[in-house]
Amino acid sequence: MPHAASTESRIPTAGTALDPKQPDGGVVGLPRPAARRPQGRKTGEKPNILAGTLGWVWLAVIILPIYYIVITSFRTSQDLRANNQLIPSSQPTIAPFIRVIENDFFHFFFNSVVVTASTVAVVLALSLMAAYYIVRSTSFGGTRLFQLILLGIAIPVQATIIPVYYLIRQLGLYDTLWALILPQIAFAIPLSVLIIVNFVRDIPNELFESMRVDGAGEWKILWSLVLPMAKPALMTVGIYQALQVWNGFLFPLVLTQSRDVRVLPLSLWEYQGQFGIDVPATLAAVVLSAVPLFIAYVVGRRYIVAGLTAGFSK
């Protein structure tokens, strides 16, 4: 019966002409069956062996230092000198981590959290408002403001450390956490505005117009429309700037002095003596200080690429 049904489907109906050009006596107006692709035919491009090899080499360059830091943080100083440093210890220990925690690690950790959270929060708020004004402004002032902000990207931090030190001294903020927060806010805003501006430009203009028709003001539009739509860019800026502030060493070294305001990067000096350095304890402190940033990256990694590439394809 299935064969009969197949045969009936090929019988032309009234008013339908046969196509003499079709070898199987096909019917005009009916689609021909799709041609089958020959079996075993290779499709696609050839693999790029050189690029793949270089990619694996680069991965090894990145992974090897991380691997060394982790395995060394579970050693003792004697074990580090006596055995191969690239092979995990046969007797791992958490003594370096205990020493780090007992050496006011949580105090330095709290200082780093305060500086990083305060800096990132202010940078996100100011950059979002500046980006909204630059994108939606119809006057020449928005373009001028954008050009002025972008000048900050061309100024290296190292070139301004002496004026920044003098300014902090004159303001009476030397050796305080504010001495670390304020300069890092200033140097983080230019790149943050650049990323957020390119993302806000992708928001359809119809959405802004519809909210204005409903009677929404500028602050309402910024809070209810721009903030939710710019979430990937804000996550990108937040993670990147948190990484820069958390690992920053120059400003804490120059603008602070006392142990009470010391942050994690500067606390690594605690494990350096007059004639040597406790390598396992130093690397244990590095591992502990990297855990918050690793968690932040895992949470927001899917927003990073979208935030960095927004608007640049136009």
C-alpha positions in Angstrom: 0.0 0.0 0.0 2.8 2.5 0.7 4.0 1.8 -2.9 0.6 2.6 -4.3 0.3 5.8 -2.4 3.7 6.9 -3.7 2.7 6.1 -7.3 -0.6 8.0 -7.0 1.2 11.1 -5.8 3.1 11.2 -9.1 0.0 10.9 -11.4 -0.7 14.4 -12.9 -4.1 15.9 -12.3 -6.3 17.5 -14.9 -4.7 20.6 -16.4 -1.2 19.7 -15.3 1.4 19.2 -18.0 4.3 16.9 -18.1 7.8 18.3 -18.3 9.7 16.5 -21.1 13.1 17.9 -19.8 12.8 15.9 -16.6 14.2 12.5 -17.0 11.8 10.9 -14.7 8.7 12.4 -16.3 8.2 15.0 -13.6 5.3 17.3 -13.4 5.5 20.9 -14.2 4.8 23.1 -11.1 5.8 20.4 -8.6 9.2 20.7 -6.8 11.8 18.2 -7.8 13.3 16.0 -5.0 16.5 17.5 -3.5 19.7 16.0 -4.8 21.5 13.8 -2.4 25.0 14.9 -1.3 27.6 12.2 -2.2 28.6 10.1 0.7 32.1 10.7 2.0 32.5 14.2 0.5 34.6 16.5 2.7 33.1 19.8 3.5 34.5 22.9 5.4 37.9 24.4 5.6 41.1 22.7 6.6 42.1 23.0 10.2 44.5 25.7 11.1 47.2 23.6 12.7 49.6 26.6 13.4 46.9 28.6 15.1 45.8 25.6 17.2 49.4 24.9 18.3 50.0 28.6 19.2 46.7 28.6 21.2 47.8 25.6 23.2 51.2 27.1 23.8 49.6 30.3 25.0 47.3 28.3 27.3 50.3 26.6 28.8 52.0 30.0 29.4 48.9 31.2 31.3 48.2 28.0 33.2 51.8 27.2 34.4 52.2 30.3 36.7 48.8 29.6 38.3 49.6 26.0 38.7 52.9 26.9 40.4 51.3 29.4 42.8 48.6 26.9 43.9 51.0 23.9 44.5 53.6 26.1 46.2 51.1 27.6 48.6 50.6 24.1 50.1 54.4 23.6 50.8 56.7 24.5 53.6 59.9 26.6 53.0 62.0 23.5 53.6 60.0 21.4 51.2 60.2 24.1 48.6 64.0 24.1 48.7 64.5 20.3 48.9 62.2 19.1 46.1 61.3 19.8 42.5 59.1 22.9 42.6 57.0 21.9 39.6 55.8 18.7 41.3 53.1 18.8 44.0 54.4 18.1 47.5 54.0 14.6 48.8 53.2 16.1 52.2 50.9 19.1 51.5 50.2 21.4 54.4 47.9 24.4 55.1 50.5 26.0 57.5 51.1 28.9 55.0 47.4 29.7 54.9 47.2 29.6 58.7 50.1 32.0 59.0 48.5 34.4 56.5 45.2 34.4 58.4 46.9 35.0 61.7 48.8 37.9 60.2 45.8 40.3 60.1 44.7 39.0 56.7 41.1 39.8 57.3 41.9 43.4 58.3 43.8 43.9 55.0 41.0 42.1 53.2 38.4 44.4 54.7 40.4 47.5 53.6 40.6 46.1 50.1 36.9 45.4 50.0 36.0 49.0 51.2 38.3 50.6 48.7 37.2 48.4 45.8 33.5 48.5 46.5 33.5 52.3 47.0 35.5 53.0 43.9 33.5 50.7 41.6 30.1 52.0 42.9 31.0 55.6 42.3 32.6 54.8 38.9 29.5 53.0 37.7 27.1 55.7 38.9 29.1 58.6 37.4 29.9 56.8 34.1 26.3 55.7 33.5 25.0 59.3 34.0 27.8 60.7 31.8 27.2 58.2 29.1 23.4 58.9 29.1 24.1 62.6 28.7 26.6 62.1 26.0 24.4 59.8 23.9 21.1 61.7 24.4 22.4 65.3 24.4 21.5 67.3 21.3 23.9 70.1 22.1 27.6 70.4 21.2 28.4 70.1 24.9 27.9 66.3 24.9 30.5 65.8 22.2 33.0 68.1 23.9 32.4 66.3 27.2 33.1 62.9 25.6 36.3 64.2 24.0 37.5 65.6 27.3 36.8 62.4 29.2 38.6 60.3 26.5 41.7 62.4 27.1 42.1 60.6 30.4 42.8 57.3 28.6 45.9 58.8 27.0 47.4 59.9 30.4 49.3 57.2 32.2 48.9 56.9 35.9 52.6 56.8 36.6 53.1 60.2 35.0 50.7 61.8 37.5 51.7 60.2 40.7 53.7 63.3 41.9 50.8 65.8 41.3 48.3 63.3 42.9 50.6 62.9 45.9 50.8 66.7 46.3 47.1 67.1 46.0 46.3 64.4 48.5 48.7 66.0 50.9 47.1 69.4 50.5 43.6 67.9 51.1 44.8 66.3 54.3 43.8 62.8 53.0 47.3 61.2 53.1 47.4 57.8 54.8 43.7 57.3 54.6 41.4 55.0 52.6 40.1 58.1 50.8 43.6 58.7 49.4 43.1 55.4 47.5 39.5 55.8 46.5 39.4 59.2 45.0 42.4 59.0 42.5 41.3 55.5 41.3 37.8 56.9 40.6 39.3 59.6 38.5 41.4 57.2 36.4 38.7 54.6 36.0 36.0 56.9 34.6 37.4 57.5 31.0 37.5 53.8 29.9 34.2 53.1 31.8 32.4 55.9 30.0 33.8 54.7 26.6 32.4 51.2 27.2 29.0 52.3 28.5 28.5 55.0 25.8 28.9 52.4 23.0 26.3 50.2 24.7 23.7 53.0 25.4 23.9 53.9 21.7 22.5 50.5 20.9 19.3 51.2 22.8 16.5 51.9 20.2 15.4 55.5 20.0 11.8 54.4 20.0 12.1 53.2 23.6 13.2 56.7 24.7 10.4 58.4 22.7 7.7 56.0 24.1 8.8 56.8 27.7 8.7 60.5 27.0 5.2 60.2 25.6 4.2 58.5 28.9 5.5 61.5 30.8 8.7 60.1 32.1 11.5 62.5 33.0 15.3 62.1 32.6 15.8 60.4 35.9 12.9 58.0 35.3 14.3 57.1 31.9 17.8 56.6 33.3 16.6 54.4 36.1 13.8 52.4 34.3 15.3 52.1 30.8 19.0 52.8 30.5 20.0 51.0 33.7 18.4 47.6 32.9 19.4 47.8 29.2 23.0 48.6 30.1 23.4 45.8 32.6 26.0 43.8 30.5 28.2 46.9 30.1 27.9 47.8 33.8 28.9 44.2 34.7 31.9 44.4 32.3 33.0 47.8 33.8 32.5 46.6 37.3 34.5 43.4 37.0 37.3 45.1 35.1 37.6 48.1 37.4 37.3 45.9 40.5 40.3 43.8 39.2 42.3 47.0 38.6 41.6 48.5 42.0 41.9 45.2 43.9 45.4 44.5 42.4 46.5 48.2 42.5 49.9 48.6 44.1 51.2 52.1 43.1 48.6 54.2 44.9 48.8 52.2 48.2 52.6 52.3 48.1 52.8 56.1 47.6 49.7 57.4 49.3 49.6 55.3 52.5 52.1 54.5 55.2 50.5 53.0 58.3 49.6 49.4 58.8 46.0 50.2 59.6 45.1 51.3 56.1 47.2 48.7 54.3 45.5 46.7 51.5 46.2 43.2 50.3 48.7 43.9 47.5 50.8 45.9 50.0 50.4 43.3 52.7 52.6 40.9 50.8 55.6 42.7 52.3 54.7 41.2 55.6 56.3 38.0 54.6 59.6 39.5 53.4 62.4 39.5 56.0 65.8 41.1 56.0 67.6 38.1 54.5 64.8 36.2 52.7 61.2 35.8 51.9 58.6 33.2 52.9 57.5 32.1 49.4 54.7 29.7 50.5 53.1 32.2 52.7 53.3 34.9 50.1 51.7 32.7 47.5 49.1 31.6 50.0 48.1 35.2 50.5 47.9 35.6 46.7 45.6 32.6 46.4 43.3 33.9 49.2 43.2 37.4 47.7 42.3 36.1 44.2 39.3 34.1 45.4 36.8 37.1 45.5 37.8 38.2 42.0 37.5 34.6 40.7 34.0 34.4 42.1 33.1 37.8 40.5 34.4 36.6 37.2 32.4 33.4 37.3 29.2 35.2 38.1 29.6 37.9 35.4 31.6 36.2 32.7 28.7 36.0 30.3 28.3 39.8 30.3 32.0 40.6 29.6 32.1 39.9 25.9 28.7 41.6 25.2 29.8 44.7 27.1 33.2 45.1 25.5 31.9 44.5 21.9 28.7 46.6 22.2 28.4 49.3 19.5 31.8 48.6 17.8 30.3 46.6 15.0 28.5 49.7 13.6 
